[in-house]
Amino acid sequence: MGARKRIAAEKRKEARKNKSFAVLKNCPTSPRKMRLMADLVRGIAVDEALDILKFSSKEASGRMEKLLMSAIANWQAKNEGVRIEEANLLVSEIHVDSARMLKRIQPAPQGRAHRIRKRSNHVYLAVESANALIRSESENSEENESVNVEKESEN
């Protein structure tokens, strides 16, 4: 592996240490329905997101709530001795991808058949402390400023 790839991989690994995440694979709900729930909780504080999911009437909200609880438990395992209330946890990242599709056939009139696609999805949910998120954004802006200064000095 080249030096540039190794350095980039180490940066990604270091950034992942601050995040806690949970992944739900092959969930038998259509991605479109799950994305509705994902859009509701993206960027919101964890306790508020749990309330939204708990009192939502959608079927996908139950699975999303369980996934969020798992991500919180993972955060607690990484950060022993820190209280959740003090950490100001946020749902920093959440995305839904389509998974495998089960294809079935429904009989139709006059000897025809209609294809039924039973969709499923993968959900990735990351939880991060608001304090750490602010710190990482300020570091990124400092790096961008230093790169801009270097480019200007070259010209």
N, C-alpha and C positions, 0 to 999 in steps of 0.2 A: 504494500500500500504506500502511495506517495505521501510526502510530508504534508501537503496541502489537505489531502483527504483525511489524514490522521488528525490534524489540528481541528478540522471541521467536525469530525466525529467526536473528539474530546469536548468541544464546545457544546454539541448537542447533548452529550452525556451529562455534562455539568448542569445544563439548563434543566434536564429532566429530574435532577436530584431535588429541585425546589418544588416540582409539580407532583401531585398525586393524582392518579387516574384510575379509571375502571373501564373495562371494555365488555360490551354485551354482543355476542355473536349469534347469528342465525336466529334472531328474534322473529317469530311468525306474525309480524305485523307489517303492513306495507310501509315503505320508507316515507311516503308522503304523509301518512298519518303520524308517524313518529317525529317527522320534522316539525309538525305543528307544535308538539310538546317541547321540542328542543328550542324552538324560537322563543317560547314563553320564558324559559329559564336561563338563556344565554346572557352572561354578564351580570347576573343578579346575585345578591348575597345568598349563602347556602340556606339559612333558616327561612328566608322568604321564598326561595325556590321550593323547599320542602312543603311549605304551606300551599303554594300554588298547585303542586303536583298532588298533594293529599286530597284537596277539595275539588279537583277537576273531575268531570264526569267521563272523560275519554278513557278508553280501555288501555291505551298506551301509557297513560300517566302512572299506572301502578308499576309497570316495568321500569319506567324512567326513575321513579322514586326509589325503588330498590337499588338501582344502579348508582344513584347519587349517594345513598347510604353506604354503599360499598366503597365509593371513592373517598368519603369522609373517614371511614374506618382505615383505609390505606394511608390517609394523611396522618391519622393519629398514630399509626404504627411507625411512620417515618419520623414524627415529631413528638417523641415521648416527653412528658413534662410540660408541654405547652397546652393551654386551654383553648378550645375552639372559639369561645366567646372573645378572647383577647386577640386571636389571630385574624379576625375579620375575613373568613373564607369566602371566596367568590367562585362561581362557575366560570372559570376563565376560558375554557374551550369546550365546545361540544359539536360534534358533527355526525351525521347519519349517512351511511352508504348503503346501497342496495346489496343484498346477498344473493344466494342462489334462489332460483325460481322453480317451484314445482309446477310442472305442466300437466294439466288434466284435460280430459275431453268430455264435453257435455253434449248428449244427443240433441239434435235439432230436427225440425220437420223435413220431410222429403228426403230422408237418407243422408242428410248433411250432419256435420259435427262442428261445434264451436269449441275453440281452445279457451281454457280457463287457466290463467296464470296466478298461482298462489305465491305472492311475493313475501320476501323476508328481508331483514336488514341487519346491519352491524352498527352499533352505537359506540362512540368514543367520547368519554366525559372526563375532563380534567378539572381539578379543584386546586386553587392556589390562594395563598394568603394575600390579602390586598396590600399589605406592607411590602412583601417581596415583589409583587407585581409593579409597584411604583418604583422600587429600587432598580429592577431590571430595565424598565423603560428609560430611566434617567441614564443608566450605563449605556444603553443603545444610542441615545441621543448624543452622549459624549463621544462615542466611537464615530458616529456619523460626522460630527463636527471636526474631529481630528482628521478624518479621511478627506473632508472638504478642504481643510487647511493645507494638507499635504499636496492635494491636486493644484491648489492655487499657487503654492510655492514652486511647483514644477513649471507652471506656465509663466 
